[in-house]
Amino acid sequence: MQIQIFQDKESLHRAVAQMFIEAVKVKPNIILGLATGSSPLETYENLIKDHKENGTDYSEVVTFNLDEYIGLEGSHSQSYRYFMNTSLFNGLNIPLGQTNVPSGTGDVNETCEAYENEITNAGGIDLQLLGIGTNGHIGFNEPGTPFDTRTHVTALTQETIDGNARFFESADSVPKKAVTMGIQSIMGAKKIALIAYGSKKAAAIRDMVNGPITESMPASILQNHPDATLFLDEEAAALLKPQ
């Protein structure tokens, strides 16, 4: 596991964006795994800025998102499909048909199996972007999720619901379940980049890096990944032991 620490989140996001830009240039038909929430937002803004200014081409790129709330149509303003369209895809020249976000409606168990098959049939994810929850979740894989899970339906913890409530009218409005790539699905990515910034993420980063590999800290499994890089600001890295 590689760790890069930045003085501020602006330089962090520029570095993450540059990793993705270079990866797309090297392999124009790259398979990208993408995340939602507040953590990657400025990274996506940097990707759009580069595309507009430098013309980086996304026309052959295929994407798979980590997760989606159950019960929200893709047109819902708080769905992750809507988030991705408005925060990234609409600003690039990527055909929407090449962007994949799990469906949160209909037969969700069938959705999980089909989504996993789509990832496999595409050849697997080349570069996966992750955030981390304050309880150590990656995707929506909450503490206690078995490490061998594939795409599945998960119940969200109250901590996660409270953390996402700022995007909704209230905590009561936050869906209680989601479809998420499983931990084994995530670990199958050839390369992983995880973003974390701010003091609220410091304890989770400490435990995922310096603690034991345990299902009670889902992100700790990344210690076993052959090519994972953490992009941290100084606040998120504050509790780490010196390497």
LUMTORVEX-952355 format. One record per residue (C-alpha): x, y, z. Coordinates in steps of 0.25 Angstrom, whole numbers, padded with zeros to 4 digits, m for minus. Example, Ala and Ser with C-alpha at 12.3 -4.5 7.8 and 13.67 -1.06 7.14 Angstrom:
<site><px>0049</px><py>m0018</py><pz>0031</pz></site>
<site><px>0055</px><py>m0004</py><pz>0029</pz></site>
END
This chain:
<site><px>0000</px><py>0000</py><pz>0000</pz></site>
<site><px>0006</px><py>0013</py><pz>m0004</pz></site>
<site><px>0002</px><py>0026</py><pz>0003</pz></site>
<site><px>0003</px><py>0040</py><pz>m0002</pz></site>
<site><px>0001</px><py>0052</py><pz>0007</pz></site>
<site><px>m0003</px><py>0066</py><pz>0002</pz></site>
<site><px>m0003</px><py>0079</py><pz>0009</pz></site>
<site><px>m0017</px><py>0082</py><pz>0005</pz></site>
<site><px>m0029</px><py>0075</py><pz>m0002</pz></site>
<site><px>m0027</px><py>0083</py><pz>m0015</pz></site>
<site><px>m0014</px><py>0078</py><pz>m0018</pz></site>
<site><px>m0019</px><py>0064</py><pz>m0014</pz></site>
<site><px>m0030</px><py>0065</py><pz>m0024</pz></site>
<site><px>m0021</px><py>0069</py><pz>m0035</pz></site>
<site><px>m0012</px><py>0058</py><pz>m0033</pz></site>
<site><px>m0023</px><py>0047</py><pz>m0033</pz></site>
<site><px>m0029</px><py>0054</py><pz>m0046</pz></site>
<site><px>m0015</px><py>0053</py><pz>m0052</pz></site>
<site><px>m0014</px><py>0038</py><pz>m0049</pz></site>
<site><px>m0027</px><py>0036</py><pz>m0056</pz></site>
<site><px>m0024</px><py>0045</py><pz>m0068</pz></site>
<site><px>m0011</px><py>0038</py><pz>m0070</pz></site>
<site><px>m0017</px><py>0024</py><pz>m0069</pz></site>
<site><px>m0028</px><py>0028</py><pz>m0080</pz></site>
<site><px>m0017</px><py>0033</py><pz>m0089</pz></site>
<site><px>m0009</px><py>0020</py><pz>m0088</pz></site>
<site><px>m0021</px><py>0012</py><pz>m0090</pz></site>
<site><px>m0032</px><py>0019</py><pz>m0097</pz></site>
<site><px>m0042</px><py>0007</py><pz>m0095</pz></site>
<site><px>m0039</px><py>0006</py><pz>m0080</pz></site>
<site><px>m0049</px><py>0001</py><pz>m0070</pz></site>
<site><px>m0051</px><py>0011</py><pz>m0059</pz></site>
<site><px>m0058</px><py>0008</py><pz>m0045</pz></site>
<site><px>m0064</px><py>0021</py><pz>m0040</pz></site>
<site><px>m0069</px><py>0026</py><pz>m0026</pz></site>
<site><px>m0079</px><py>0036</py><pz>m0022</pz></site>
<site><px>m0081</px><py>0045</py><pz>m0010</pz></site>
<site><px>m0073</px><py>0057</py><pz>m0006</pz></site>
<site><px>m0059</px><py>0051</py><pz>m0006</pz></site>
<site><px>m0057</px><py>0050</py><pz>m0021</pz></site>
<site><px>m0065</px><py>0062</py><pz>m0026</pz></site>
<site><px>m0053</px><py>0072</py><pz>m0028</pz></site>
<site><px>m0045</px><py>0060</py><pz>m0035</pz></site>
<site><px>m0057</px><py>0060</py><pz>m0045</pz></site>
<site><px>m0057</px><py>0075</py><pz>m0046</pz></site>
<site><px>m0042</px><py>0074</py><pz>m0050</pz></site>
<site><px>m0045</px><py>0063</py><pz>m0060</pz></site>
<site><px>m0055</px><py>0071</py><pz>m0067</pz></site>
<site><px>m0046</px><py>0084</py><pz>m0067</pz></site>
<site><px>m0035</px><py>0075</py><pz>m0073</pz></site>
<site><px>m0044</px><py>0070</py><pz>m0084</pz></site>
<site><px>m0049</px><py>0084</py><pz>m0088</pz></site>
<site><px>m0035</px><py>0090</py><pz>m0088</pz></site>
<site><px>m0027</px><py>0078</py><pz>m0093</pz></site>
<site><px>m0037</px><py>0069</py><pz>m0100</pz></site>
<site><px>m0034</px><py>0056</py><pz>m0093</pz></site>
<site><px>m0043</px><py>0046</py><pz>m0100</pz></site>
<site><px>m0053</px><py>0038</py><pz>m0092</pz></site>
<site><px>m0060</px><py>0032</py><pz>m0104</pz></site>
<site><px>m0055</px><py>0018</py><pz>m0102</pz></site>
<site><px>m0055</px><py>0018</py><pz>m0087</pz></site>
<site><px>m0065</px><py>0009</py><pz>m0079</pz></site>
<site><px>m0069</px><py>0011</py><pz>m0065</pz></site>
<site><px>m0075</px><py>0004</py><pz>m0054</pz></site>
<site><px>m0080</px><py>0011</py><pz>m0041</pz></site>
<site><px>m0078</px><py>0005</py><pz>m0027</pz></site>
<site><px>m0093</px><py>0006</py><pz>m0023</pz></site>
<site><px>m0107</px><py>0011</py><pz>m0023</pz></site>
<site><px>m0118</px><py>0014</py><pz>m0013</pz></site>
<site><px>m0129</px><py>0004</py><pz>m0013</pz></site>
<site><px>m0143</px><py>0011</py><pz>m0016</pz></site>
<site><px>m0137</px><py>0022</py><pz>m0024</pz></site>
<site><px>m0139</px><py>0024</py><pz>m0039</pz></site>
<site><px>m0128</px><py>0028</py><pz>m0047</pz></site>
<site><px>m0135</px><py>0041</py><pz>m0050</pz></site>
<site><px>m0136</px><py>0044</py><pz>m0035</pz></site>
<site><px>m0127</px><py>0056</py><pz>m0031</pz></site>
<site><px>m0121</px><py>0048</py><pz>m0019</pz></site>
<site><px>m0118</px><py>0035</py><pz>m0027</pz></site>
<site><px>m0104</px><py>0032</py><pz>m0031</pz></site>
<site><px>m0107</px><py>0031</py><pz>m0046</pz></site>
<site><px>m0112</px><py>0045</py><pz>m0045</pz></site>
<site><px>m0100</px><py>0049</py><pz>m0037</pz></site>
<site><px>m0090</px><py>0043</py><pz>m0047</pz></site>
<site><px>m0097</px><py>0049</py><pz>m0059</pz></site>
<site><px>m0097</px><py>0063</py><pz>m0054</pz></site>
<site><px>m0084</px><py>0063</py><pz>m0047</pz></site>
<site><px>m0076</px><py>0056</py><pz>m0057</pz></site>
<site><px>m0081</px><py>0049</py><pz>m0069</pz></site>
<site><px>m0089</px><py>0061</py><pz>m0075</pz></site>
<site><px>m0075</px><py>0068</py><pz>m0075</pz></site>
<site><px>m0068</px><py>0058</py><pz>m0083</pz></site>
<site><px>m0069</px><py>0052</py><pz>m0097</pz></site>
<site><px>m0073</px><py>0038</py><pz>m0091</pz></site>
<site><px>m0085</px><py>0031</py><pz>m0097</pz></site>
<site><px>m0095</px><py>0029</py><pz>m0086</pz></site>
<site><px>m0097</px><py>0015</py><pz>m0091</pz></site>
<site><px>m0083</px><py>0012</py><pz>m0087</pz></site>
<site><px>m0085</px><py>0017</py><pz>m0072</pz></site>
<site><px>m0091</px><py>0006</py><pz>m0062</pz></site>
<site><px>m0098</px><py>0009</py><pz>m0049</pz></site>
<site><px>m0105</px><py>m0002</py><pz>m0042</pz></site>
<site><px>m0120</px><py>0000</py><pz>m0042</pz></site>
<site><px>m0127</px><py>0002</py><pz>m0029</pz></site>
<site><px>m0141</px><py>m0002</py><pz>m0034</pz></site>
<site><px>m0147</px><py>m0015</py><pz>m0039</pz></site>
<site><px>m0142</px><py>m0028</py><pz>m0036</pz></site>
<site><px>m0129</px><py>m0024</py><pz>m0028</pz></site>
<site><px>m0124</px><py>m0038</py><pz>m0026</pz></site>
<site><px>m0124</px><py>m0040</py><pz>m0041</pz></site>
<site><px>m0117</px><py>m0027</py><pz>m0043</pz></site>
<site><px>m0106</px><py>m0031</py><pz>m0034</pz></site>
<site><px>m0103</px><py>m0044</py><pz>m0042</pz></site>
<site><px>m0104</px><py>m0036</py><pz>m0055</pz></site>
<site><px>m0095</px><py>m0025</py><pz>m0050</pz></site>
<site><px>m0084</px><py>m0035</py><pz>m0046</pz></site>
<site><px>m0085</px><py>m0042</py><pz>m0059</pz></site>
<site><px>m0084</px><py>m0029</py><pz>m0067</pz></site>
<site><px>m0071</px><py>m0025</py><pz>m0059</pz></site>
<site><px>m0065</px><py>m0039</py><pz>m0062</pz></site>
<site><px>m0069</px><py>m0039</py><pz>m0077</pz></site>
<site><px>m0063</px><py>m0025</py><pz>m0078</pz></site>
<site><px>m0050</px><py>m0031</py><pz>m0074</pz></site>
<site><px>m0050</px><py>m0026</py><pz>m0060</pz></site>
<site><px>m0047</px><py>m0012</py><pz>m0054</pz></site>
<site><px>m0033</px><py>m0006</py><pz>m0058</pz></site>
<site><px>m0034</px><py>0006</py><pz>m0048</pz></site>
<site><px>m0043</px><py>0007</py><pz>m0036</pz></site>
<site><px>m0046</px><py>0020</py><pz>m0029</pz></site>
<site><px>m0050</px><py>0019</py><pz>m0014</pz></site>
<site><px>m0054</px><py>0028</py><pz>m0003</pz></site>
<site><px>m0055</px><py>0023</py><pz>0012</pz></site>
<site><px>m0066</px><py>0024</py><pz>0022</pz></site>
<site><px>m0063</px><py>0029</py><pz>0036</pz></site>
<site><px>m0066</px><py>0014</py><pz>0040</pz></site>
<site><px>m0056</px><py>0009</py><pz>0030</pz></site>
<site><px>m0067</px><py>0005</py><pz>0019</pz></site>
<site><px>m0062</px><py>0004</py><pz>0005</pz></site>
<site><px>m0074</px><py>0005</py><pz>m0005</pz></site>
<site><px>m0085</px><py>0002</py><pz>0004</pz></site>
<site><px>m0078</px><py>m0010</py><pz>0010</pz></site>
<site><px>m0081</px><py>m0007</py><pz>0025</pz></site>
<site><px>m0073</px><py>m0013</py><pz>0036</pz></site>
<site><px>m0075</px><py>m0028</py><pz>0037</pz></site>
<site><px>m0077</px><py>m0030</py><pz>0022</pz></site>
<site><px>m0069</px><py>m0043</py><pz>0018</pz></site>
<site><px>m0057</px><py>m0041</py><pz>0010</pz></site>
<site><px>m0062</px><py>m0051</py><pz>0000</pz></site>
<site><px>m0074</px><py>m0043</py><pz>m0004</pz></site>
<site><px>m0078</px><py>m0039</py><pz>m0018</pz></site>
<site><px>m0088</px><py>m0029</py><pz>m0023</pz></site>
<site><px>m0100</px><py>m0030</py><pz>m0013</pz></site>
<site><px>m0111</px><py>m0023</py><pz>m0005</pz></site>
<site><px>m0107</px><py>m0017</py><pz>0008</pz></site>
<site><px>m0113</px><py>m0010</py><pz>0020</pz></site>
<site><px>m0107</px><py>0003</py><pz>0023</pz></site>
<site><px>m0103</px><py>0006</py><pz>0037</pz></site>
<site><px>m0108</px><py>0018</py><pz>0045</pz></site>
<site><px>m0094</px><py>0024</py><pz>0044</pz></site>
<site><px>m0094</px><py>0023</py><pz>0029</pz></site>
<site><px>m0109</px><py>0028</py><pz>0028</pz></site>
<site><px>m0105</px><py>0040</py><pz>0038</pz></site>
<site><px>m0093</px><py>0043</py><pz>0029</pz></site>
<site><px>m0101</px><py>0044</py><pz>0017</pz></site>
<site><px>m0113</px><py>0051</py><pz>0023</pz></site>
<site><px>m0106</px><py>0065</py><pz>0018</pz></site>
<site><px>m0110</px><py>0061</py><pz>0004</pz></site>
<site><px>m0125</px><py>0059</py><pz>0007</pz></site>
<site><px>m0136</px><py>0067</py><pz>0014</pz></site>
<site><px>m0133</px><py>0059</py><pz>0027</pz></site>
<site><px>m0127</px><py>0046</py><pz>0032</pz></site>
<site><px>m0141</px><py>0039</py><pz>0031</pz></site>
<site><px>m0141</px><py>0042</py><pz>0016</pz></site>
<site><px>m0128</px><py>0034</py><pz>0014</pz></site>
<site><px>m0130</px><py>0020</py><pz>0008</pz></site>
<site><px>m0127</px><py>0009</py><pz>0017</pz></site>
<site><px>m0122</px><py>m0001</py><pz>0007</pz></site>
<site><px>m0113</px><py>0000</py><pz>m0005</pz></site>
<site><px>m0107</px><py>m0009</py><pz>m0016</pz></site>
<site><px>m0092</px><py>m0009</py><pz>m0015</pz></site>
<site><px>m0080</px><py>m0016</py><pz>m0021</pz></site>
<site><px>m0075</px><py>m0026</py><pz>m0011</pz></site>
<site><px>m0061</px><py>m0025</py><pz>m0005</pz></site>
<site><px>m0056</px><py>m0037</py><pz>m0014</pz></site>
<site><px>m0061</px><py>m0029</py><pz>m0026</pz></site>
<site><px>m0053</px><py>m0017</py><pz>m0021</pz></site>
<site><px>m0041</px><py>m0025</py><pz>m0019</pz></site>
<site><px>m0041</px><py>m0030</py><pz>m0033</pz></site>
<site><px>m0038</px><py>m0017</py><pz>m0038</pz></site>
<site><px>m0024</px><py>m0016</py><pz>m0044</pz></site>
<site><px>m0021</px><py>m0003</py><pz>m0038</pz></site>
<site><px>m0028</px><py>0005</py><pz>m0026</pz></site>
<site><px>m0027</px><py>0020</py><pz>m0022</pz></site>
<site><px>m0034</px><py>0023</py><pz>m0009</pz></site>
<site><px>m0037</px><py>0038</py><pz>m0005</pz></site>
<site><px>m0038</px><py>0043</py><pz>0009</pz></site>
<site><px>m0037</px><py>0057</py><pz>0015</pz></site>
<site><px>m0041</px><py>0064</py><pz>0027</pz></site>
<site><px>m0040</px><py>0060</py><pz>0042</pz></site>
<site><px>m0052</px><py>0052</py><pz>0042</pz></site>
<site><px>m0046</px><py>0042</py><pz>0034</pz></site>
<site><px>m0033</px><py>0041</py><pz>0042</pz></site>
<site><px>m0037</px><py>0029</py><pz>0051</pz></site>
<site><px>m0042</px><py>0021</py><pz>0040</pz></site>
<site><px>m0029</px><py>0023</py><pz>0032</pz></site>
<site><px>m0021</px><py>0020</py><pz>0044</pz></site>
<site><px>m0028</px><py>0007</py><pz>0046</pz></site>
<site><px>m0028</px><py>0003</py><pz>0032</pz></site>
<site><px>m0013</px><py>0005</py><pz>0030</pz></site>
<site><px>m0007</px><py>0002</py><pz>0044</pz></site>
<site><px>m0018</px><py>m0008</py><pz>0050</pz></site>
<site><px>m0021</px><py>m0023</py><pz>0047</pz></site>
<site><px>m0027</px><py>m0027</py><pz>0035</pz></site>
<site><px>m0041</px><py>m0030</py><pz>0040</pz></site>
<site><px>m0056</px><py>m0030</py><pz>0035</pz></site>
<site><px>m0059</px><py>m0020</py><pz>0045</pz></site>
<site><px>m0051</px><py>m0010</py><pz>0038</pz></site>
<site><px>m0054</px><py>m0013</py><pz>0023</pz></site>
<site><px>m0044</px><py>m0004</py><pz>0017</pz></site>
<site><px>m0033</px><py>m0011</py><pz>0024</pz></site>
<site><px>m0033</px><py>m0022</py><pz>0013</pz></site>
<site><px>m0026</px><py>m0012</py><pz>0004</pz></site>
<site><px>m0013</px><py>m0015</py><pz>0012</pz></site>
<site><px>m0014</px><py>m0028</py><pz>0003</pz></site>
<site><px>m0016</px><py>m0021</py><pz>m0010</pz></site>
<site><px>m0003</px><py>m0021</py><pz>m0019</pz></site>
<site><px>m0005</px><py>m0007</py><pz>m0025</pz></site>
<site><px>m0013</px><py>0002</py><pz>m0016</pz></site>
<site><px>m0010</px><py>0016</py><pz>m0013</pz></site>
<site><px>m0016</px><py>0025</py><pz>m0002</pz></site>
<site><px>m0017</px><py>0040</py><pz>m0005</pz></site>
<site><px>m0018</px><py>0047</py><pz>0008</pz></site>
<site><px>m0017</px><py>0061</py><pz>0013</pz></site>
<site><px>m0010</px><py>0064</py><pz>0026</pz></site>
<site><px>m0022</px><py>0064</py><pz>0034</pz></site>
<site><px>m0026</px><py>0050</py><pz>0030</pz></site>
<site><px>m0012</px><py>0045</py><pz>0031</pz></site>
<site><px>m0010</px><py>0051</py><pz>0045</pz></site>
<site><px>m0012</px><py>0038</py><pz>0053</pz></site>
<site><px>m0003</px><py>0029</py><pz>0044</pz></site>
<site><px>0010</px><py>0023</py><pz>0050</pz></site>
<site><px>0022</px><py>0028</py><pz>0043</pz></site>
<site><px>0025</px><py>0018</py><pz>0031</pz></site>
END
